[in-house]
C-alpha cells in the first residue's frame, strides 16, 4: 500500500524522520511517496501551499500523512491545513485522548483513567469563514449547520464508536440557545442513534460538558460536536492527558483522509533534533489502524507506552531528574523496546486485516439532499437595516412601506426585541432587524419581498435580508428575544 507523506516545516522533517524510522524498523508494509507542501511551496508562488503534482498524488492515493506546516503571515493566503481539510471534504476530525503512563497529569496521579474520543465536524459552522461588516460597528459571521453535513459526521462517530466497542456516545451542543442550528445537529444525532441501540446515546449542553470533562473525564467515551465547540473541547481533552504533544489527530473523509499532529512547527526548536515525535507517532498509529495495520500499530504503541513508563522523555515533558534524550534517541528507544509490554497492560495485538485504504468508508455517507416533506410557504421577511434612529422612528418609517401585503411585526437589535415593546435599558447599535409578515395569511412570493426591499431602500441602507419560511405549520426561523 502506498501513501502520500508531506514532511512539513520547522520540526516537521525531524519528527517525520523519527516516526518513519520506527515504522521501517517494524516492517510496516507501506510505501511512501513524498509530496511538496508547506511554507517553501507558498514561497515559490503556489497560493494553496502545494504543488499540482502533490495534489494529484494525494488524490490518487487517498491518504496523506503530514507534519506540521507554516502558513506565511500577512500574504493573504489561507492556512494550508484548513485548505487541505476543506478541499478533500475530510468532514470528521477524530482525536483520541488516552492516559499515557509516564506522562504525569492530575488524573494519572489520582488514578483516574481517561479514554475519550472526540469527533468534531470539520467543514461547516463558523469555519466557513463567511463574514461581513454590515455597518462600521457591526460584524456578522454566518454559521452554516447542514443536515447532510451533520448526518455525515454523526454517522461516522456512531460507526467508529461501534468499532471501538464504546458503551456511550454523547452529543455536545448549545441547542438551548441556538435552537435552529444546534437544534438541527442534535436532531440528526438522535435520528442516527436509533440505528445503534447497543450504544447509550445522550446529549449534554457544551458548557456543562466542559465542567464534567474536567471533573469526571472517566465518565465519557465518544463525544461528537459541531466544529467550533469541537475545536475547543478537543484541546481541553488534550490538556487532560498531558497537552498537545500527546494528541493524535485524524481528518477522515470518504475518499481522502489526513493524519497529522495538532501541534505547530515549533520554530523555536526547529533543526535542533530535540522535538517530541509522540503526537505525530500517535497520529501515525491511528493511520495504521485506519489502514487495517492493527498488529503493527499495537506492537509499536506498546513499545511507546513501555518507553514512556520507563521515564524516557524528550526535553518538553517527563521527570526532570532523568536527563532528556533527543528526537533520534527517543525513536531508537522505542525501536529497542519492540516486543515489550507496558505494565499498564498496553494495547491488544490484533492481526493485520487485508488492507483497504479507507476501511471506515460508509456506503451511505455521500452528501444527500433531503426530500422536502412539507409545503414551504413564505410568510414574511427579516430586513437587516443600518440606522442610528430610535426604534419608534424606524417603525414609523417602516410602516409607510408595508403596503397592502405586509405588516411590521417587530424590530430587534442584536436579537433583542425593541419594538413594539422593549426596555429603555436595552443598549442599541446602528443595525436593526425589522421583521415584516404577511397580512392575514396573504400568500407571499419572492417578488413581493423584493418589492418591499426596493421600497424600504428609499429610506434605509439594507445590509442583508432573510426570508421567513414555514414548513407545514413549523416556523423555519427563530423569534427575537422577548418576542
Ligand atoms: P507550536 O505548536 O509550533 O509551538 C508552541 C510551543 O510548543 C513552542 O514552545 C514549541 O517549541 C512547543 N512544541 C510544539 N510541538 C512540540 C514538539 N513536538 N516537541 C516539543 N515541543 C513542541 O505553535 P505556534 O508557535 O503557535 O505555531 C508555529 C507555527 O506552526 C505557525 O506558523 C502555525 O501556523 C503553525 N501551525 C501548524 C499546525 C499544523 O500544521 N497542523 C498547527 C498549529 C500551528
Boltz pocket constraint, residues with backbone or C-beta under 6 A from the ligand:
constraints:
  - pocket:
      binder: B
      contacts: [[A, 11], [A, 15], [A, 67], [A, 68], [A, 69], [A, 70], [A, 71], [A, 81], [A, 245], [A, 260], [A, 261], [A, 262], [A, 263], [A, 264], [A, 265], [A, 266], [A, 267], [A, 268], [A, 269], [A, 274], [A, 275], [A, 276], [A, 277], [A, 316]]
      max_distance: 6.0
